[in-house]
Amino acid sequence: MTAPNPPLDMIFAALADPTRRSILSMLLEDDMAVTDVAAPFQVSLAAISKHLAVLAAAGLIRQERRGRIIWCKLDPDGLRSASIWMQGFGQFDAVDLDDFERFLRSELDGENQLRD
């Protein structure tokens, strides 16, 4: 279901969504059934399934059918290429993507205020 080496664009696009980042955080704890992944979110099961498909296509998770239940688990190598790419800049030891998103928003808000 996943590409052997998804392009960085797919990985970063998958990480760009806060719901998908939350799902990854949940899967850090343990493997989960799709219905358990969906439980804390205020969206449909179909929407969560689409998020999971994006994460799987990016190589960040794996999905496995066990009987009638689809289980999701982190792919331990999923972030390796993105991590290697970021470490190449020598400035990034560990990146908190939520902090990075807040930083970008504040920068963009600042630019918009300068234009007004």
DSSP file (Angstrom, degrees, kcal/mol; ACC not computed):
  #  RESIDUE AA STRUCTURE BP1 BP2  ACC     N-H-->O    O-->H-N    N-H-->O    O-->H-N    TCO  KAPPA ALPHA  PHI   PSI    X-CA   Y-CA   Z-CA
    1    1 A M              0   0    0      0, 0.0     2,-0.3     0, 0.0    58,-0.1   0.000 360.0 360.0 360.0 -25.9    0.0    0.0    0.0
    2    2 A T        -     0   0    0     56,-0.1    55,-0.2    57,-0.1    56,-0.1  -0.751 360.0-111.1-106.2 152.8    2.9    2.4    0.6
    3    3 A A        -     0   0    0     54,-0.6    -1,-0.0    -2,-0.3     0, 0.0  -0.505  27.2-123.1 -74.3 147.8    5.6    3.5   -1.8
    4    4 A P  S    S+     0   0    0      0, 0.0    -1,-0.1     0, 0.0    -2,-0.0   0.918 102.1   8.9 -61.2 -44.1    9.1    2.1   -1.1
    5    5 A N  S    S-     0   0    0     76,-0.0     3,-0.1    -3,-0.0    54,-0.1  -0.722  82.9-155.6-136.3  84.5   10.6    5.6   -0.9
    6    6 A P        -     0   0    0      0, 0.0    52,-0.1     0, 0.0    75,-0.1  -0.306  29.0-103.0 -62.1 142.9    8.0    8.3   -0.9
    7    7 A P    >>  -     0   0    0      0, 0.0     4,-1.6     0, 0.0     3,-0.8  -0.268  27.5-113.5 -62.5 152.2    9.2   11.7   -2.2
    8    8 A L  H 3> S+     0   0    0      1,-0.2     4,-3.0     2,-0.2     5,-0.3   0.850 115.6  63.7 -54.6 -36.2    9.9   14.3    0.4
    9    9 A D  H 3> S+     0   0    0      1,-0.2     4,-2.2     2,-0.2    -1,-0.2   0.903 103.2  47.5 -57.1 -41.8    7.0   16.4   -1.0
   10   10 A M  H <> S+     0   0    0     -3,-0.8     4,-2.1     2,-0.2    -1,-0.2   0.894 112.7  49.2 -67.0 -39.5    4.5   13.6    0.0
   11   11 A I  H  X S+     0   0    0     -4,-1.6     4,-2.1     2,-0.2    -2,-0.2   0.950 114.6  43.2 -65.4 -49.4    6.0   13.3    3.5
   12   12 A F  H  X S+     0   0    0     -4,-3.0     4,-1.0     1,-0.2    -2,-0.2   0.856 112.5  53.3 -68.5 -33.3    5.9   17.1    4.2
   13   13 A A  H  < S+     0   0    0     -4,-2.2     4,-0.4    -5,-0.3     3,-0.4   0.907 109.8  48.8 -64.8 -40.2    2.4   17.4    2.7
   14   14 A A  H >< S+     0   0    0     -4,-2.1     3,-0.8     1,-0.2    -2,-0.2   0.895 112.6  47.9 -64.6 -39.3    1.2   14.6    5.0
   15   15 A L  H 3< S+     0   0    0     -4,-2.1    -1,-0.2     1,-0.2    -2,-0.2   0.627  94.2  78.0 -76.4 -13.4    2.8   16.4    8.0
   16   16 A A  T 3< S+     0   0    0     -4,-1.0    -1,-0.2    -3,-0.4    -2,-0.2   0.720  79.3  79.6 -69.9 -20.5    1.3   19.7    7.0
   17   17 A D  S <> S-     0   0    0     -3,-0.8     4,-2.0    -4,-0.4     5,-0.2  -0.772  71.0-148.0 -95.3 127.7   -2.1   18.8    8.4
   18   18 A P  H  > S+     0   0    0      0, 0.0     4,-2.1     0, 0.0     5,-0.1   0.825  98.4  56.2 -63.1 -31.5   -2.6   19.0   12.2
   19   19 A T  H  > S+     0   0    0      2,-0.2     4,-2.3     1,-0.2     5,-0.1   0.930 108.2  47.4 -65.1 -43.5   -5.1   16.1   12.2
   20   20 A R  H  > S+     0   0    0      1,-0.2     4,-2.3     2,-0.2    -1,-0.2   0.883 110.5  52.0 -66.4 -37.0   -2.5   13.8   10.6
   21   21 A R  H  X S+     0   0    0     -4,-2.0     4,-2.1     2,-0.2    -1,-0.2   0.896 109.5  50.6 -64.1 -38.1    0.2   15.0   13.1
   22   22 A S  H  X S+     0   0    0     -4,-2.1     4,-2.3     2,-0.2    -2,-0.2   0.905 108.4  51.8 -64.0 -41.2   -2.2   14.2   15.9
   23   23 A I  H  X S+     0   0    0     -4,-2.3     4,-2.3     1,-0.2    -2,-0.2   0.926 108.6  50.6 -61.2 -44.4   -2.8   10.7   14.4
   24   24 A L  H  X S+     0   0    0     -4,-2.3     4,-0.9     1,-0.2    -1,-0.2   0.905 109.3  51.6 -61.0 -40.7    0.9   10.1   14.3
   25   25 A S  H >X S+     0   0    0     -4,-2.1     4,-0.6     1,-0.2     3,-0.6   0.901 109.4  50.1 -62.2 -40.7    1.3   11.2   17.9
   26   26 A M  H >X S+     0   0    0     -4,-2.3     3,-1.1     1,-0.2     4,-0.9   0.902 108.0  52.9 -63.2 -40.5   -1.5    8.7   18.9
   27   27 A L  H 3< S+     0   0    0     -4,-2.3    47,-0.5     1,-0.3    -1,-0.2   0.630  92.6  73.6 -74.8 -12.3    0.2    5.9   17.0
   28   28 A L  H << S+     0   0    0     -4,-0.9    -1,-0.3    -3,-0.6    -2,-0.2   0.844  97.4  50.8 -62.8 -32.5    3.5    6.6   18.9
   29   29 A E  H << S-     0   0    0     -3,-1.1     2,-0.3    -4,-0.6    -2,-0.2   0.919 127.8 -42.5 -72.8 -45.5    1.8    5.0   21.9
   30   30 A D     <  -     0   0    0     -4,-0.9    -1,-0.3    42,-0.0     2,-0.1  -0.977  68.6 -69.5-173.4 165.3    0.6    1.8   20.2
   31   31 A D        -     0   0    0     -2,-0.3     2,-0.3    -3,-0.1    42,-0.2  -0.409  54.8-163.4 -64.0 148.4   -1.0    0.3   17.1
   32   32 A M  E     -A   72   0A   0     40,-2.2    40,-3.2    -2,-0.1     2,-0.2  -0.990  21.5-115.8-140.6 147.5   -4.6    1.2   16.8
   33   33 A A  E >>  -A   71   0A   0     -2,-0.3     4,-2.2    38,-0.3     3,-0.6  -0.495  37.9-112.5 -72.3 150.9   -7.7    0.1   14.9
   34   34 A V  H 3> S+     0   0    0     36,-2.2     4,-2.2     1,-0.3     5,-0.2   0.884 118.6  53.9 -54.2 -41.7   -9.0    2.7   12.5
   35   35 A T  H 3> S+     0   0    0      1,-0.2     4,-1.2     2,-0.2    -1,-0.3   0.855 108.3  49.6 -64.2 -33.6  -12.2    3.2   14.6
   36   36 A D  H <4 S+     0   0    0     -3,-0.6    -1,-0.2     2,-0.2    -2,-0.2   0.859 109.1  52.3 -72.5 -34.9  -10.0    3.9   17.7
   37   37 A V  H  < S+     0   0    0     -4,-2.2     4,-0.2     1,-0.2    -2,-0.2   0.910 112.1  46.8 -62.9 -41.1   -8.0    6.4   15.7
   38   38 A A  H >< S+     0   0    0     -4,-2.2     3,-1.7    -5,-0.2     5,-0.3   0.758  90.6  86.0 -73.0 -25.6  -11.2    8.2   14.6
   39   39 A A  T 3< S+     0   0    0     -4,-1.2    -1,-0.2     1,-0.3    -2,-0.1   0.831  88.1  45.9 -51.7 -46.4  -12.8    8.3   18.1
   40   40 A P  T 3  S+     0   0    0      0, 0.0    -1,-0.3     0, 0.0     2,-0.3   0.616  98.8  87.2 -76.8  -7.7  -11.2   11.5   19.4
   41   41 A F  S <  S-     0   0    0     -3,-1.7     2,-0.2    -4,-0.2     7,-0.1  -0.643  72.6-137.9 -97.9 149.2  -11.9   13.5   16.3
   42   42 A Q  S    S+     0   0    0     -2,-0.3     2,-0.3     2,-0.0    -1,-0.1  -0.186  77.1  89.9 -93.0  39.5  -15.0   15.5   15.4
   43   43 A V  S    S-     0   0    0     -5,-0.3    -2,-0.1    -2,-0.2     5,-0.0  -0.843  84.0 -84.6-130.4 168.3  -15.0   14.3   11.8
   44   44 A S     >  -     0   0    0     -2,-0.3     4,-2.0     1,-0.1     5,-0.2  -0.232  33.6-115.4 -71.4 160.2  -16.4   11.3   10.0
   45   45 A L  H  > S+     0   0    0      1,-0.2     4,-2.4     2,-0.2     5,-0.1   0.853 118.5  57.9 -60.8 -35.4  -14.8    7.9    9.8
   46   46 A A  H  > S+     0   0    0      2,-0.2     4,-1.8     1,-0.2    -1,-0.2   0.895 104.6  50.1 -63.0 -40.2  -14.4    8.5    6.0
   47   47 A A  H  > S+     0   0    0      2,-0.2     4,-2.1     1,-0.2    -2,-0.2   0.913 111.3  48.2 -65.2 -42.4  -12.4   11.7    6.6
   48   48 A I  H  X S+     0   0    0     -4,-2.0     4,-2.7     1,-0.2    -2,-0.2   0.894 108.2  55.5 -64.7 -38.6  -10.1    9.8    9.0
   49   49 A S  H  X S+     0   0    0     -4,-2.4     4,-2.0     1,-0.2    -1,-0.2   0.880 107.0  50.0 -61.2 -37.3   -9.7    7.1    6.5
   50   50 A K  H  X S+     0   0    0     -4,-1.8     4,-2.0     2,-0.2    -1,-0.2   0.908 109.9  50.1 -67.3 -41.4   -8.6    9.7    3.9
   51   51 A H  H  X S+     0   0    0     -4,-2.1     4,-2.3     1,-0.2    -2,-0.2   0.923 111.1  49.6 -60.2 -43.6   -6.1   11.1    6.4
   52   52 A L  H  X S+     0   0    0     -4,-2.7     4,-2.5     1,-0.2    -1,-0.2   0.872 107.6  54.0 -64.1 -36.7   -4.8    7.6    7.1
   53   53 A A  H  X S+     0   0    0     -4,-2.0     4,-2.6     2,-0.2    -1,-0.2   0.891 108.4  49.4 -64.4 -38.9   -4.5    6.9    3.3
   54   54 A V  H  X S+     0   0    0     -4,-2.0     4,-1.8     2,-0.2    -2,-0.2   0.929 112.1  48.0 -64.3 -45.4   -2.3   10.1    3.0
   55   55 A L  H  <>S+     0   0    0     -4,-2.3     5,-2.5     1,-0.2     6,-0.9   0.889 113.6  47.7 -62.9 -39.2   -0.1    9.0    5.8
   56   56 A A  H ><5S+     0   0    0     -4,-2.5     3,-1.4     4,-0.2   -53,-0.3   0.913 109.7  51.6 -68.3 -42.7    0.2    5.5    4.3
   57   57 A A  H 3<5S+     0   0    0     -4,-2.6   -54,-0.6     1,-0.3    -1,-0.2   0.828 108.5  52.7 -63.0 -31.0    1.0    6.8    0.9
   58   58 A A  T 3<5S-     0   0    0     -4,-1.8    -1,-0.3    -5,-0.2    -2,-0.2   0.507 116.4-117.6 -81.9  -4.3    3.8    9.0    2.4
   59   59 A G  T < 5S+     0   0    0     -3,-1.4    -3,-0.2    -4,-0.2    -2,-0.1   0.668  83.0 118.2  79.5  16.3    5.2    5.9    4.1
   60   60 A L  S   <S+     0   0    0     -5,-2.5    15,-2.5    -6,-0.2     2,-0.3   0.746  77.3  19.2 -88.8 -24.8    4.6    7.2    7.6
   61   61 A I  E     -B   74   0A   0     -6,-0.9     2,-0.4    13,-0.3    13,-0.2  -0.910  66.0-140.2-135.8 165.7    2.2    4.5    8.7
   62   62 A R  E     -B   73   0A   0     11,-3.0    11,-2.2    -2,-0.3     2,-0.4  -0.968  12.0-151.5-123.4 145.8    1.3    1.0    7.7
   63   63 A Q  E     -B   72   0A   0     -2,-0.4     2,-0.4     9,-0.2     9,-0.2  -0.949  14.2-177.2-118.3 140.4   -2.2   -0.5    7.6
   64   64 A E  E     -B   71   0A   0      7,-2.6     7,-3.4    -2,-0.4     2,-0.5  -0.997  21.9-133.8-140.5 131.2   -2.9   -4.1    8.1
   65   65 A R  E     -B   70   0A   0     -2,-0.4     2,-0.5     5,-0.2     5,-0.2  -0.745  20.3-178.5 -87.9 126.5   -6.1   -6.1    8.0
   66   66 A R  E >   -B   69   0A   0      3,-3.4     3,-1.8    -2,-0.5     2,-0.4  -0.906  67.4 -52.8-123.0 100.0   -6.6   -8.5   10.9
   67   67 A G  T 3  S-     0   0    0     -2,-0.5    -2,-0.0     1,-0.3     0, 0.0  -0.582 121.4 -20.9  68.3-123.5   -9.9  -10.2   10.4
   68   68 A R  T 3  S+     0   0    0     -2,-0.4     2,-0.4    -3,-0.1    -1,-0.3   0.421 123.2  87.2 -95.9   0.6  -12.5   -7.5    9.9
   69   69 A I  E <   - B   0  66A   0     -3,-1.8    -3,-3.4   -35,-0.0     2,-0.6  -0.846  66.0-145.3-109.0 136.2  -10.4   -4.8   11.6
   70   70 A I  E     - B   0  65A   0     -2,-0.4   -36,-2.2    -5,-0.2     2,-0.3  -0.880  19.7-158.8 -98.5 123.6   -7.9   -2.6    9.9
   71   71 A W  E     -AB  33  64A   0     -7,-3.4    -7,-2.6    -2,-0.6     2,-0.4  -0.781   1.5-153.4-103.2 145.4   -5.0   -1.7   12.2
   72   72 A C  E     +AB  32  63A   0    -40,-3.2   -40,-2.2    -2,-0.3     2,-0.3  -0.933  17.0 170.4-117.7 140.4   -2.6    1.2   11.8
   73   73 A K  E     - B   0  62A   0    -11,-2.2   -11,-3.0    -2,-0.4   -42,-0.1  -0.994  37.1 -98.6-146.7 151.9    0.9    1.4   13.1
   74   74 A L  E     - B   0  61A   0    -47,-0.5   -13,-0.3    -2,-0.3   -14,-0.1  -0.358  28.6-131.7 -64.5 145.0    3.8    3.8   12.6
   75   75 A D    >   -     0   0    0    -15,-2.5     3,-2.2     1,-0.1     4,-0.4  -0.906  14.6-149.5 -94.8 113.4    6.4    2.9   10.1
   76   76 A P  T 3  S+     0   0    0      0, 0.0     3,-0.3     0, 0.0    -1,-0.1   0.758  95.7  45.7 -59.7 -24.7    9.7    3.4   12.0
   77   77 A D  T >  S+     0   0    0      1,-0.2     3,-1.2     2,-0.1     4,-0.5   0.432  84.5 100.7 -94.5   1.1   11.5    4.4    8.8
   78   78 A G  T <  S+     0   0    0     -3,-2.2     4,-0.3     1,-0.3     3,-0.2   0.829  87.8  35.9 -58.9 -38.1    8.8    6.8    7.5
   79   79 A L  T 3> S+     0   0    0     -4,-0.4     4,-2.9    -3,-0.3    -1,-0.3   0.422  89.4 100.4 -95.6   1.5   10.5   10.0    8.6
   80   80 A R  H <> S+     0   0    0     -3,-1.2     4,-2.7     1,-0.2     5,-0.2   0.913  82.9  45.1 -56.7 -49.0   14.0    8.9    7.9
   81   81 A S  H  > S+     0   0    0     -4,-0.5     4,-2.2    -3,-0.2    -1,-0.2   0.886 115.4  47.8 -66.1 -37.0   14.4   10.7    4.6
   82   82 A A  H  > S+     0   0    0     -4,-0.3     4,-2.5     2,-0.2    -1,-0.2   0.909 112.7  49.3 -67.8 -40.7   12.8   13.9    5.9
   83   83 A S  H  X S+     0   0    0     -4,-2.9     4,-2.5     2,-0.2    -2,-0.2   0.916 111.6  48.2 -64.0 -43.7   15.0   13.8    8.9
   84   84 A I  H  X S+     0   0    0     -4,-2.7     4,-1.3    -5,-0.2    -1,-0.2   0.912 111.5  51.1 -62.5 -42.7   18.2   13.3    6.9
   85   85 A W  H  < S+     0   0    0     -4,-2.2     4,-0.3    -5,-0.2     3,-0.3   0.928 112.9  44.8 -61.3 -45.6   17.2   16.1    4.6
   86   86 A M  H ><>S+     0   0    0     -4,-2.5     3,-1.5     1,-0.2     6,-0.5   0.879 109.2  55.2 -68.4 -37.6   16.6   18.5    7.5
   87   87 A Q  H ><5S+     0   0    0     -4,-2.5     3,-1.8     1,-0.3    -1,-0.2   0.766  92.8  73.4 -66.2 -23.6   19.8   17.5    9.3
   88   88 A G  T 3<5S+     0   0    0     -4,-1.3    -1,-0.3    -3,-0.3    -2,-0.2   0.721  89.6  59.1 -61.6 -20.6   21.7   18.3    6.1
   89   89 A F  T < 5S-     0   0    0     -3,-1.5    -1,-0.3    -4,-0.3    -2,-0.2   0.592 101.5-137.9 -84.1 -10.7   21.1   22.0    6.9
   90   90 A G  T < 5S+     0   0    0     -3,-1.8    -3,-0.1    -4,-0.2    -2,-0.1   0.507  85.0  85.6  70.8   3.2   23.0   21.5   10.2
   91   91 A Q  S   <S+     0   0    0     -5,-0.5     2,-0.7     1,-0.1    -4,-0.1   0.546  72.1  73.3-109.8 -11.8   20.4   23.6   12.1
   92   92 A F        +     0   0    0     -6,-0.5    -2,-0.2     1,-0.2     3,-0.2  -0.878  36.2 154.8-117.1 105.0   17.8   21.0   12.9
   93   93 A D  S    S-     0   0    0     -2,-0.7     2,-0.4     1,-0.4    -1,-0.2   0.911  84.9  -2.5 -83.8 -59.0   18.4   18.4   15.5
   94   94 A A  S    S-     0   0    0      2,-0.0     2,-0.5    -7,-0.0    -1,-0.4  -1.000  73.0-150.2-134.0 134.2   14.8   17.7   16.4
   95   95 A V        -     0   0    0     -2,-0.4     2,-0.9    -3,-0.2     3,-0.1  -0.906   5.9-154.9-111.3 125.9   11.9   19.6   14.8
   96   96 A D     >  -     0   0    0     -2,-0.5     4,-2.3     1,-0.2     3,-0.2  -0.862  11.6-163.4 -93.3 104.3    8.7   20.3   16.6
   97   97 A L  H  > S+     0   0    0     -2,-0.9     4,-2.3     1,-0.2    -1,-0.2   0.800  86.4  55.9 -65.3 -29.4    6.4   20.6   13.5
   98   98 A D  H  > S+     0   0    0      2,-0.2     4,-2.3     1,-0.2    -1,-0.2   0.926 109.6  46.3 -66.8 -42.9    3.6   22.3   15.6
   99   99 A D  H  > S+     0   0    0      1,-0.2     4,-2.5     2,-0.2    -2,-0.2   0.900 111.9  52.0 -62.5 -40.2    6.1   25.0   16.7
  100  100 A F  H  X S+     0   0    0     -4,-2.3     4,-2.5     2,-0.2    -2,-0.2   0.905 108.8  50.0 -63.1 -41.8    7.3   25.3   13.2
  101  101 A E  H  X S+     0   0    0     -4,-2.3     4,-2.4     2,-0.2    -1,-0.2   0.911 110.7  49.4 -63.3 -43.0    3.7   25.8   12.0
  102  102 A R  H  X S+     0   0    0     -4,-2.3     4,-2.5     2,-0.2    -2,-0.2   0.909 110.5  51.3 -62.5 -41.5    3.1   28.5   14.7
  103  103 A F  H  X S+     0   0    0     -4,-2.5     4,-2.4     2,-0.2    -2,-0.2   0.939 110.3  48.1 -60.0 -47.8    6.3   30.3   13.6
  104  104 A L  H  X S+     0   0    0     -4,-2.5     4,-2.7     1,-0.2     5,-0.2   0.908 111.3  50.8 -61.4 -41.6    5.3   30.3   10.0
  105  105 A R  H  X S+     0   0    0     -4,-2.4     4,-2.8     1,-0.2    -1,-0.2   0.925 110.7  48.5 -61.6 -43.9    1.8   31.6   10.8
  106  106 A S  H  X S+     0   0    0     -4,-2.5     4,-2.1     1,-0.2    -1,-0.2   0.890 112.5  48.9 -65.4 -37.4    3.3   34.4   13.0
  107  107 A E  H  X S+     0   0    0     -4,-2.4     4,-2.1     2,-0.2    -2,-0.2   0.924 113.4  46.1 -65.8 -44.3    5.7   35.3   10.2
  108  108 A L  H  X S+     0   0    0     -4,-2.7     4,-2.3     2,-0.2    -2,-0.2   0.891 111.8  51.5 -66.8 -39.1    2.9   35.4    7.6
  109  109 A D  H  X S+     0   0    0     -4,-2.8     4,-2.0    -5,-0.2    -1,-0.2   0.907 109.3  51.4 -62.7 -41.0    0.7   37.4    9.9
  110  110 A G  H  X S+     0   0    0     -4,-2.1     4,-1.7     2,-0.2    -2,-0.2   0.892 109.9  48.8 -62.4 -41.3    3.5   39.9   10.3
  111  111 A E  H  X S+     0   0    0     -4,-2.1     4,-1.5     1,-0.2    -1,-0.2   0.903 110.5  51.1 -65.2 -41.0    4.0   40.2    6.6
  112  112 A N  H  X S+     0   0    0     -4,-2.3     4,-1.3     1,-0.2    -2,-0.2   0.870 108.6  51.4 -65.8 -36.1    0.3   40.8    6.1
  113  113 A Q  H  < S+     0   0    0     -4,-2.0    -1,-0.2     1,-0.2    -2,-0.2   0.859 107.2  53.7 -69.0 -34.8    0.2   43.5    8.7
  114  114 A L  H  < S+     0   0    0     -4,-1.7    -1,-0.2     1,-0.2    -2,-0.2   0.849 108.0  50.6 -66.7 -33.2    3.1   45.3    7.0
  115  115 A R  H  <        0   0    0     -4,-1.5    -1,-0.2     1,-0.2    -2,-0.2   0.802 360.0 360.0 -73.8 -29.8    1.2   45.3    3.7
  116  116 A D     <        0   0    0     -4,-1.3    -1,-0.2    -5,-0.1    -2,-0.2   0.480 360.0 360.0 -72.4 360.0   -2.0   46.8    5.3
